[in-house]
Amino acid sequence: MANDPTRTGITLRLPVDIRRWARATGGARGALLAVAVLTLAAIAAFLFFKTRGVDIGKQNEALGYFRELKAIDARWDVELMRARIEFAPPPSAAMDYPSALARIRQGLAASAQDVKSPLLERGLPDLNKAFAEKADLVAQFRKASDAAKQALKLVMGAEAEFAGLVRASWRDFPDRERLIALENMVILLLADAQKYYFAPTETQHKNVEALIADLRDAAPRLPAALTSGIARLDSNIQELLRAKPTEDALFNKLALHTAGPRVDSVARAFQDEHREILARREVYRVYLATWLGALLILIGYLALRLVRRYRLLRQAHFALQADHEELERRLVESTQEPSEETRES
């Protein structure tokens, strides 16, 4: 009975079957565990990617370019107002606006790529176009303003010129009352021309045209020197009447230009976009913290189960070891019993 091969075979095959089953189930569980770990790690990596901080330096750099554009627009407005109310040229030389605008345009384009802002990529073309248009209008205004100032300067210089011409003609020209009337008419024309320069209304325009027409009509009855002076004055007056309306129209167009407000709107929208990005990333940070907390709880739970299973396996191992030792002891006893019986017989 102790040497029953069937019983001995069953006893010997049972640990092998258990090991095969454990190896098979352990491999499947290991694969599932690896997939689960990779999935959890991928979700954590995705949430971490969504919580990456915004480059504050790049954002401040873009806002600095917007401030520069706003400063240029404000400086343009100041220069335009001074050109309207002051006859003298500005005391300081104007900055190199084309170079400054080109530098700012390149900087904003680089910032849009660095901060990956869809709003900047959409808004910068219109903003650059608006400032290019205003820069062109400002250049045209300066040209018209300089022409109007030069024309007025030449017109106002006619007072001293005609005073000298009248004195030179006083002795040889018998109709001295006509000379006196001419001098008074020139003074009146210069006064109206100056009024027209600072307030180019339609009424002042007509007054200047009427006075120069009267001088033009009186020229044939005056000495040749005075006739030439009237022709020069007429030319300067016509230049003033051409340049001043152009300057005035450009000033009105610049006053309504949208370059400055567009800078404010784009900069404000860019800041709002940045705040929205920060708010979204704060939400993802909450998600990440929650996810990591859940992972820690899961890891703790799995570790606890692992410890428990390890203890069970250890107990099973000791039990199997004890059974194995008991089996060996019984096998030894069973083999010793027949030999003793043989000796006794």
Protein Blocks (a to p, Z undefined) as FASTA:
>chain_A
ZZomklmmmmmmmmmmmmmmmmmmmmmmmmmmmmmmmmmmmmmmmmmmmmpccdfklmmm
mmmmmmmmmmmmmmmmmmmmmmmmpmbdcfbdcddfklmmmmmmmmmmmmmmmnopaklm
mmmmmmmmmmmmmmmmmmmmmmmmmmmmmmmmmmmmmmmmmmmmmmmmmmmpmblmlmmm
mmmmmmmmmmmmmmmmmmccfklmmmmmmmmmmmmmmmmmpcfklmmmmmmmmmmmmmmm
mmmmmmmmmmmmmmmpcklmmmmmmmmmmmmmmmmmmmmmmmmmmmmmmmmmmmmmmmmm
mmmmmmmmmmmmmmmmmmmmmmmmmmmmmmmmmmmmmmmmmmmZZ
